[in-house]
Amino acid sequence: MDLDAVRAEGALDSRFRAGDERALAEVYQRWSPVVYTFALRSLGDRGDAEDATQKTFVSAWTSRSSFDPAKAQLSTWLISIAKRRIADTHEARARIKALHEQLRRLAPVDEVREPDVDLGETILVAGELERLEPDARRVMHLAFFDDLTHQEISDRLQMPLGTVKSHIRRSLLRMKTRLEVSHVAS
């Protein structure tokens, strides 16, 4: 690089670190195609690559004060951020896959694919069912996934009817409390 190009690069780095939004626009225009291509090659999905690219530049902007041009060029720093955002996407995919597997174990696929069922809520409820004690989990599964009456559950599990009703009532209260807390935290 010639001296003028080095100075221009240094000025862009300084403006970026100082929070100049025009510098961010220049950095994005210059480096987003590289970050996007890198993300697309790793993720294999255009939507995920676009998300990873956006998250990379949002992260870069919000942590711009940590960028040190003496340690790395801006492009290298951006790629290191992109690697973390891409890894986050791979981890999220793995978690979603694990949740889908868990859901398949808890509920027959035909029940989950009904058009009026919200898959996200079904996964959330399935996760909450997993947190119940084993007897309560069996009772809840029979009541809500197999659609058995309280008496049918009592007969099938050879459990007193009052115990079945207590398991359902306590389980619903526990799940309601945890789900309300998780919605407030979201």
Secondary structure as UniProt FT lines:
FT   HELIX           3..18
FT   HELIX           21..43
FT   HELIX           46..62
FT   HELIX           64..66
FT   TURN            69..71
FT   HELIX           74..106
FT   HELIX           109..112
FT   TURN            115..116
FT   HELIX           119..130
FT   HELIX           134..144
FT   HELIX           150..157
FT   HELIX           161..185
//
